[in-house]
Each structure stands twice: as C-alpha cells, then as structure tokens.
Amino acid sequence: MPTRIDFDYPINSSVQLGDTMYYTSPPVFGITSQPRSCGMITQLGGDYIVVNGDVTGLNADGGYFLFAKSIIANKTSLKGYYADVKFRNNSTKKANLFSIGSEVVLSSK
C-alpha cells in the first residue's frame, strides 16, 4: 500500500524514483537502531516522498531517513566503450602478473 511521508524540509536532490527508503529510530543513549526498509520510492514531491512499503510506527522526531540507489539504474560498468590493453615485460627475468583491475564510475546523465 503506498504511503506518503511528509518532511519539513526539501528532499535531497539525489533521491530518484526506484531508490529504496530506509529509516532508523532516534538514538537511545547514543546508540542507533538498524536501518529498516520503508520500501521503494514511487513518487517524489518538493517536501514529500511516497513509498510502496509499510511505515507504521515510525517516529520522525529525531529519527533519520536515508535512501539507497538501485544497482540496476546506477551500475558502475562501462557501456559502449572498450579497452585494448597490452602488457609487455622487457626484463630478461621471469615475472608474475597477479591481478588486473579496472573501475569505471558513472560521471553524468
């Protein structure tokens, strides 16, 4: 069942439809609870979010809402390009290659 969560401040500009909303209750003696999933964000407004999960029992006073990006929409893989790499050992001694790695990050939309 869709549930609307209203805020007294503007929503973070990085929040998108499809992100997952989480909530953690106010700290007790400096200890916060494990974040609880509120569901996927299905609608956004300037100061509200609609999620498709259950948010009963949430105390927004002192609590903390956070969101996680969908891995499907925000992959960090390279698309449409490739790398051609050549490794050359100019030494006369034996050499071992233990690992090759690459990381590509989404730079813009």
Secondary structure as UniProt FT lines:
FT   STRAND          3..6
FT   TURN            13..14
FT   TURN            17..18
FT   STRAND          20..24
FT   TURN            29..30
FT   STRAND          36..44
FT   STRAND          48..51
FT   TURN            56..57
FT   STRAND          64..68
FT   TURN            71..74
//
